Amino acid sequence: MAHYAKRIVETLYVHRFSKGTMPLRNLYRNCAYYWAAGVVVSLAVNYPRAAPHAPLLGAAQAYAALAAFVLAELGNGVAHLRLRALRPAGSTKYVIPHGFPFDTLGVTCPNYTFEVLAWLAFAALTQSLAALVFAALGAYQMAKWADGKHRRMLDMFGRDYPSRKRIVPFVY
């Protein structure tokens, strides 16, 4: 719930979009994806006959996964705040982002990096195959978006754009 509450707050008070990024037809698809994933993951985790969900490595695994989830959510929030600071209200101007987490991670879309890490941590916390599939599907979609954003930045800034990966530090 905290993740979705954070997303609502960010949408209302943080994001400054350069163009309409959510056509109405995508709204239905996205809502169906999140609702279906919520139902499937909650059934997988809470169904009485589901496999036991005691952490394989004990409480340390649960605490580490929870800490990773919280840190990833904080990193995602920092990335969004940094992006907001680059674009004055009412502007559609693109600027090359620098500093943490862009230069630190060496990626164009650290907000997606942290989002994927958060959902992987959630999958480790719940030990649910359904949560892992949800994380993988989300990672695939965010990698596609990151690819488009990375290409757009290279097209706009050319040689001035720093050498960065798209979403996975040192890899992609």
Secondary structure, 3 states (H helix, E strand, C coil): CHHHHHHHHHHHHCCCCCCCCCCHHHHHHHHHHHHHHHHHHHHHHHCCCCCCCCCCCCHHHHHHHHHHHHHHHHHHHHHHHHHHHHCCCCCCCCCCCCCCCHHHHCECCHHHHHHHHHHHHHHHHHCCHHHHHHHHHHHHHHHHHHHHHHHHHHHHHHHHCCCCECCCCCCC
